[in-house]
Amino acid sequence: QVQLQQWGAGLLKPSETLSLTCSVSGGSLSNHYWSWIRQPPGKGLEWIGDINHSGSTSSNPSLKSRVTLSVDTSKDQFSLKLDSVTAADTAVYYCARSVLIPAGGIIVFLGMDVWGRGTTVTVSS
Amino acid sequence: EIVLTQSPGTLSLSPGERATLSCKTSQSVSSRYLAWYQQRPGQAPRLLIYDSSNRATGIPDRFSGSGSGTDFTLTISRLEAEDFAVYYCQHYGDSPEYTFGQGTKLEIK
């Protein structure tokens, strides 16, 4: 059973860089996409970006200029860096597995089926 | 960008009742790219439905999804105490790849 364990600094000052890592156990990074999603206090979910085992990435245009995604296949880990944080970046950050399957020339989305427990990140001076 | 609008914002029902949650997309989308999640307080979201109508592994059959075009529905046939939570619909598409609705809170009446 695939599980995701995530960690990173929970308290940042404005202008610092948020850094989170998610480790995959019970499986490998291969054949899936790995996403980061965040949830501000009392609000909904916002997709940040994703990466696959080859290092191919995609990011939300609203955050793209500040986001760096990376993968370490030797450790089955993937990471998120978000530059120049402000109070608006205060949120619970989740990592998750996205299941995208090629079928008959099209891509079928089978959902984000495995999630980390979340890391609370607070940005405050 | 496709916008997902969920209604109602809050739904107050009693255990045993039927819940119907709506998700409307700002333009027609393929049903194969529509998913639903449940989020209980303090927990990560949990995948319920993918491909608009397929239950994820381990999801009870009281949960069902339907819809096409711009109108999608999550139905919970007989509510149990553990079902009171927030529900999100999600679309997989282009730029951004994933968008979520704002959520529907299902609360005990």
Interface residues (C-beta under 8 A of the other chain):
Chain A: S35 I37 G44 L45 E46 W47 D50 S58 S59 N60 P61 S62 Y94 A96 S98 V99 L100 I106 V108 F109 L110 G111 M112 D113 W115 G116 R117 G118
Chain B: R32 Y33 A35 Y37 A44 P45 R46 L47 I49 Y50 D51 A56 T57 Y88 Q90 Y92 S95 P96 E97 Y98 T99 F100 G101 Q102 G103
